[in-house]
Amino acid sequence: MTRRYFSPALPAEGGLVSLSGDEAAHAARVMRARVGDLVTLFDGEGHEASAEIASIEKRECVCRADPKEVVDRESPLRLHLAIALPKPDRAKEMVERLTELGVDRLTPLRCERSQRPPSPGLLEKLPRIVVEACKQSGRNRLMRIAAVCSFPDFIQQPCDSPRWIAHPGGEILRAPDPPTDRATVVIGPEGGLTDQEVHTAREAGFQPIDLGRRILRIETAAAYVAARLL
């Protein structure tokens, strides 16, 4: 069972830590934790700390934490995925998988063929999904989710690391050679990127990559890219 809880303000030298409402409720009502139980706290910035529950109620949980320490479970490649998000249920599952796989950053994209932009309600829920995926997987650094960005604005952002767009007919996806510590991949909407978008991206320095002979759903393509590169 999950005995990891998110606490964004772990004290460097240890001490009492009060868990947030969601985390306290999860400990008390779902995990049925008790005073004296041993847990692990993480701050989403790469640190974790062993702790003991000092007091617990339905909506409040206080832990006595040891000094925090760096526990690095990250990939050496910091992968940034810019994706035209699929429908909400599929987007939530995708965010969960990408967090577990170790993606560093996700930017939701608006493309010409995007059916609808992600709703404010969906965007509000995604950070919590990231936290839950980190709790389950043992990851100590949260995947960052950027603000929604239009395709033209995104591809014009300065970047000196490898940049790719998923598009049929490109090179086969493989790890950067020579190795690098950063990479960016764009994945378009269900209807694919338009010819003009592909042309504009190539002019901006993006290289097309081919994900195989079959057409993949957005979330499948994202997980495939993450797994191959990370």
N, C-alpha and C positions, 0 to 999 in steps of 0.2 A: 504494500500500500504506500501511497505517496506520503512521505513525512518531510517534504520540502515546502517551505513557505516563503513568499516574496515579501521582502522588507527593504524599500529603497534607501533607507538611512541607517545602515548598520554602523554602530560605533566602532571606531578603529581599535580601541582598547577593550572592547566588550562592555557589557552592562545590560540593563533592562531595555527590552525592545517591545513596544506595543504593536501588535499586528493590526493592519487595516480592517475595516468592517468585513469585506469579502473574505480575506484570509482568515480572520478570526472565526467567521461563520463556518468556513470550510473545515477548520480544525475541530470546532466544537460539535457541529451538527452532522457533518458528513463523515469525518474521520473519528469522531467520538473520542478525541484526545482527552487525557487526564493530567492533572498536576503531577509532575515528575517524569512525564514522557520526554524522551530525547528526540529532537528534531534538527533539521538543517535549515538555516536561513540563507537566502541569497539576495543580492541587491540589484541584479540586472546589469551591473557594470563589471562583472568578472570576479566578484568576491563571494565567499560563503563563510558561514560560521556555524559551529556546533552550538546547540542551545538546549536548555531544559525549560519546560513549561512551568512557570511560577504560579500563575493563576489563570483560570479560564471560565468564561461565562458564554452565553449564547452569542453575543456580539462583541466580546472583548477577550483578548488573549494576550497575556504578558509573558515574555520569555526572558530567561537569564542567559545571555549570549557570551560565548568566548570571544576573544579578539578575532576580527575578520582576517581572512587570508586570501591571497590570489589563488584560484583554482581554474586553470585555463583548459577549457574543453573546446576551444575554437579551432576552425580550420586555418591554416596559414594564408589561405586566399580569402580576401574580403570581397564577397560576391554581392553585387548590387543588381537586383532584378527590377526592371520597369515593365509593368504588366497591365494590359487592359483587363480589368477584373471581370471574371465570369459572374453568373447569378449569385445572390447572397449565400445560399447554402454551400455552393461549390467554392465560393471565395473563402468562406470560413475554414473549410477543410484544407484548402490550399495553403492558407496562412499557417495553419497548424503544422502541416508537413514541411513547409519551407523553414519554419523555426526549428523543428527537430533536425533537419538536414544541415543547418548551420548557416543559412543565408544571412548576410550582415544587414542588408537594407532592402526595403521594398518601396517602390514608388508606383502608386496607381496612375494609370495613363488614360487620357481621353484621346481616342483616335478617330479618324474620319468615319470608320464603320462601327464605332462603339454604339450599341443599341441605346444605352442610357448610362449616365454617370453613376458611380457608386453613391448610394444614399447617405445622408449624414448619420442615420441610425446604424448602418453597417460600419461606417468608418469609426464610430464610437465604440463598437463592440470588438474590433480587431485587436486593439492593444491588450484586452483581457484574454483573448485567445492566445496571444503570444506568451503571456505570463503562464497560462495553464500548460502550454506546450513545454515551456522551460522547466516547470515543476516536474512534469512527467519524464522528460528526457535527461534531466541532469545538467542542462545547459545553464550557465551562470550569467550570460550576457544576452539581453533582450534583442531580438531582431527589431530594428528601427523601421517605422512606417512613416514615410514622408507624406506631405500634402499632395492631393491630386494635382497632376501636371498635364498640360496639353502636350501632344506628341511633338509639335514644332519647337515648343519651349524647351522640352527635355533634351532633344538631340543637339541643341545649340549650346548646352551647358559645357564649359571647358572641362576637359578630362585628358590626362596623359597616359591612361592605362588602356589595355585592350578593350574594344567596344564592338559588340556584335548585335545583329538583329536576326531573329529566327525567321527564315524565309526559304521556301523550296528553291533548290538550285544553287545554294551556296556551298561553302566548304563543309566538310564533315566536322562536327563539334569535337574538339579535343582540348586538353589543358594547354594553356599558353606556353609557347616555346620561343624565347627562354622564359623560365618561370617568373611570375610576377606576384605581388602581394594584393593586387586589386584587379577586378574585371567587372564589366557591365554588360548585361544582356537585355535586349528589348523583346518582349513577346506581345504580339498584337491581339486584336479581338477575334471573335469566332469567324468573322468573314475575312480575316487576314488583313494585312497592311495593303494599302493601295499602291499602285505602281509609282505614283508621285511620292508617297511617303518613303518607299524604299529608295527611290532616287535621291530624295533629300537627305536621307540618313547616310547613304553612301558618300554623298558630297561632304557630309560633316565628319566622315572618318569611320563610320560603322561598316563592318564587314558582314555580309550575309552568312549564316550558318544553316545547314540542313540537318533536321532532326530525324531523318529516315524516310522510307518510302510510303509510310502511312501518315494520314492527317491526324494529329493529336488534339485532344481537347486542351484548353488553355491550362488547366491545372495539371494535366498530365505532362504537357510540354515543360511547365515550370519545374516540376519535380524531377523530370529527366535531366534538364539542364543543371540543376543543383547537384544531383547525384553524380553526374559525369565530371563536373568541375571540382566538387568539394571532396 
